[in-house]
Amino acid sequence: MSGVAWRLTSRESPSCRAMFGLRRTRHEPHRRFVPRVPQYGRPHPFS
């Protein structure tokens, strides 16, 4: 059994979301799948 498969099936291991970096942390906001919207309200000139 591979190490990754063992970690995914182990009950003591962190969840798969945490392993792959999908869990939100208190120190860093989760922005991986959130589109960045300009704060000034108009699209970026190169978009």
N, CA, C and O of each residue as an XYZ file, in Angstrom:
188
protein
N       0.857     -1.191      0.000
C       0.000      0.000      0.000
C       0.895      1.243      0.000
O       1.859      1.324      0.761
N       0.572      2.183     -0.841
C       1.398      3.389     -0.932
C       1.212      4.273      0.294
O       0.234      4.142      1.031
N       2.164      5.170      0.498
C       2.096      6.069      1.645
C       0.889      6.977      1.604
O       0.267      7.241      2.633
N       0.550      7.461      0.405
C      -0.598      8.365      0.288
C      -1.885      7.622      0.595
O      -2.740      8.131      1.319
N      -2.030      6.418      0.047
C      -3.239      5.638      0.306
C      -3.338      5.283      1.782
O      -4.431      5.282      2.349
N      -2.205      4.983      2.406
C      -2.230      4.662      3.836
C      -2.655      5.876      4.645
O      -3.419      5.754      5.603
N      -2.158      7.051      4.259
C      -2.540      8.260      4.984
C      -4.010      8.586      4.784
O      -4.667      9.075      5.703
N      -4.534      8.321      3.595
C      -5.946      8.608      3.341
C      -6.853      7.672      4.135
O      -7.972      8.043      4.490
N      -6.373      6.458      4.415
C      -7.212      5.497      5.125
C      -6.936      5.472      6.620
O      -7.708      4.882      7.375
N      -5.855      6.098      7.062
C      -5.516      6.091      8.482
C      -6.439      7.023      9.249
O      -6.691      8.149      8.819
N      -6.940      6.558     10.375
C      -7.859      7.392     11.161
C      -7.122      8.468     11.938
O      -7.707      9.503     12.258
N      -5.847      8.246     12.250
C      -5.081      9.220     13.016
C      -4.559     10.352     12.135
O      -4.143     11.392     12.646
N      -4.579     10.162     10.836
C      -4.014     11.171      9.936
C      -4.978     12.343      9.772
O      -6.175     12.203     10.024
N      -4.465     13.494      9.354
C      -5.356     14.621      9.058
C      -6.253     14.288      7.871
O      -5.982     13.349      7.122
N      -7.301     15.049      7.708
C      -8.218     14.783      6.608
C      -7.521     15.004      5.272
O      -6.496     15.682      5.210
N      -8.067     14.440      4.215
C      -7.458     14.587      2.901
C      -7.482     16.047      2.453
O      -6.600     16.484      1.714
N      -8.471     16.790      2.891
C      -8.512     18.211      2.528
C      -7.321     18.945      3.131
O      -6.715     19.797      2.482
N      -6.990     18.610      4.375
C      -5.846     19.254      5.014
C      -4.544     18.797      4.365
O      -3.607     19.584      4.227
N      -4.484     17.532      3.968
C      -3.266     17.020      3.338
C      -2.983     17.719      2.022
O      -1.829     18.014      1.712
N      -4.009     17.985      1.255
C      -3.820     18.611     -0.050
C      -3.909     20.126      0.009
O      -3.916     20.784     -1.031
N      -3.976     20.681      1.192
C      -3.942     22.129      1.336
C      -5.259     22.815      1.058
O      -5.276     23.994      0.706
N      -6.365     22.103      1.207
C      -7.663     22.703      0.914
C      -8.364     23.201      2.175
O      -9.402     23.857      2.097
N      -7.800     22.892      3.318
C      -8.433     23.325      4.565
C      -8.087     24.790      4.833
O      -6.951     25.220      4.634
N      -9.065     25.527      5.276
C      -8.822     26.924      5.617
C      -8.079     27.008      6.941
O      -8.381     26.280      7.887
N      -7.117     27.893      6.990
C      -6.396     28.103      8.238
C      -6.726     29.477      8.784
O      -7.210     30.351      8.064
N      -6.456     29.653     10.062
C      -6.743     30.947     10.677
C      -5.761     32.009     10.209
O      -6.091     33.195     10.185
N      -4.564     31.593      9.840
C      -3.525     32.560      9.500
C      -3.573     32.982      8.039
O      -3.162     34.093      7.704
N      -4.059     32.127      7.182
C      -4.051     32.423      5.752
C      -5.439     32.186      5.173
O      -5.952     31.072      5.273
N      -6.062     33.189      4.575
C      -7.389     32.986      3.976
C      -7.311     32.052      2.775
O      -6.285     31.969      2.100
N      -8.402     31.361      2.524
C      -8.471     30.390      1.429
C      -8.890     31.104      0.158
O     -10.056     31.469      0.005
N      -7.961     31.305     -0.743
C      -8.261     32.032     -1.981
C      -7.939     31.217     -3.220
O      -7.890     31.766     -4.321
N      -7.717     29.914     -3.062
C      -7.266     29.132     -4.208
C      -8.318     29.077     -5.314
O      -7.984     29.232     -6.488
N      -9.578     28.860     -4.957
C     -10.626     28.710     -5.963
C     -11.547     29.919     -6.037
O     -12.578     29.872     -6.708
N     -11.187     30.995     -5.358
C     -12.023     32.195     -5.369
C     -11.460     33.168     -6.389
O     -10.298     33.559     -6.281
N     -12.247     33.569     -7.376
C     -11.738     34.541     -8.355
C     -11.463     35.877     -7.689
O     -12.220     36.321     -6.826
N     -10.379     36.508     -8.094
C     -10.033     37.794     -7.497
C     -10.794     38.904     -8.190
O     -10.675     39.088     -9.402
N     -11.563     39.633     -7.431
C     -12.360     40.735     -7.955
C     -11.652     42.031     -7.586
O     -11.294     42.228     -6.425
N     -11.448     42.914     -8.551
C     -10.787     44.179     -8.230
C     -11.567     44.962     -7.186
O     -12.796     45.019     -7.239
N     -10.863     45.562     -6.242
C     -11.531     46.300     -5.183
C     -12.092     47.615     -5.697
O     -13.027     48.163     -5.114
N     -11.530     48.121     -6.777
C     -11.982     49.423     -7.266
C     -13.160     49.311     -8.217
O     -13.635     50.333     -8.711
N     -13.652     48.102     -8.492
C     -14.907     47.940     -9.203
C     -14.843     47.866    -10.712
O     -15.893     47.796    -11.351
N     -13.676     47.878    -11.312
C     -13.589     47.736    -12.770
C     -12.572     46.647    -13.105
O     -11.664     46.396    -12.312
N     -12.703     46.003    -14.247
C     -11.816     44.885    -14.577
C     -10.381     45.346    -14.814
O     -10.113     46.514    -15.093
N      -9.484     44.397    -14.695
C      -8.070     44.665    -14.926
C      -7.839     44.956    -16.407
O      -8.481     44.324    -17.246
N      -6.956     45.878    -16.761
C      -6.752     46.218    -18.182
C      -6.259     45.056    -19.032
O      -6.481     45.052    -20.243
N      -5.595     44.067    -18.430
C      -5.078     42.948    -19.214
C      -6.005     41.742    -19.202
O      -5.664     40.705    -19.771
N      -7.154     41.849    -18.577
C      -8.048     40.695    -18.505
C      -8.981     40.657    -19.697
O      -9.808     39.751    -19.805
